[in-house]
Amino acid sequence: MYQQLSQFKQAMVYEKRCYNLLVQFYPPEHEKVKESNELLKSLTSAAVKVAIDNLGQEKLQKQLRSLASGAAEEAPQARPVGATG
């Protein structure tokens, strides 16, 4: 469910719990243990991708804010009507 909502960290927490339970009852070569392990790998990859994307977006937003504030500083100041200067 969390995976479908792109909440990969939370999905990883629950799948790790599931995996830990499975390895208590099944040998490592059991299909359920293997499936859980593969799902954990998949969730980890997805979580890393989301984190990298978020960092990239934060960097881009920071650069845009920096450019916007620099443009605002360079923009000529408006003078009231009738003022000379």
N, C-alpha and C positions, 0 to 999 in steps of 0.2 A: 504494500500500500504506500509506504513512504517513498519507495522507488518511483512509483507512478506520479507522485507529487514533486519529484526532483529533490527530495529531502534525503540525499544520499548518506549524510552522516548519521542521521537517525536510523535509517535502514541498516547501516553497517552495525550499529549498536545491537539491534535486535537479531540480526543474522549471526553476529558473533556469539550471542547468547545461545541461539539455536545450535550453532556449530559445537559449542562447548558441551551442550547436552548430548548431541549426537555422538561425539567421540567417547562419552562415558558409556554408551550402550552398544556401539557398533565399532568394528575394527576400521582402521584408516582406509582400507581398500573397499569398504562398503559404498554402494552407489549413492546413498543419501549423504554420506560424509563428503564424498567427492563433489556432489552437486552443491552442497553448502559452501565448500571451499571455493569452487568456481564462482559462485554468486558473490562471495566476499571479494574475490579478485576483481570482478566486474564492478561492484559497488565502489571499491577503492579507486579504480581507474576513473569512474564517473565523478566521484567526489573531487579528485585531483583536477580533472578537467574543469569542473565548475569553479574551483578555487582559482585556477589560473585565469579563467575567463573573467572572474570578478576582479582579480588584481589588474588585469589589462584594462578593464572598464574604469577602475578607480584611477589608474595612471592617466588614461585618456581624459577623464573628467578633470583631473588636477591640471593637466596641460591646457585644457580649454579654459578653465577658470583663470589660469595664469595669463593666457593670451587675452582673455576678455578684460582682465584688470589692467594689463599693459596697454591695451587699446583705449581703455577709458582714461588712463593717465595721459596718453598722447593726444587725445581728442581736444580740439580747441574748445575753450570755455565759452559758453553763450553769454553775450552781454545784454543787459536790459535795453529795451528800445530807447533810442535817444542818447545813449551813453557814447562817449568818445574815448578812444584810448589807445 
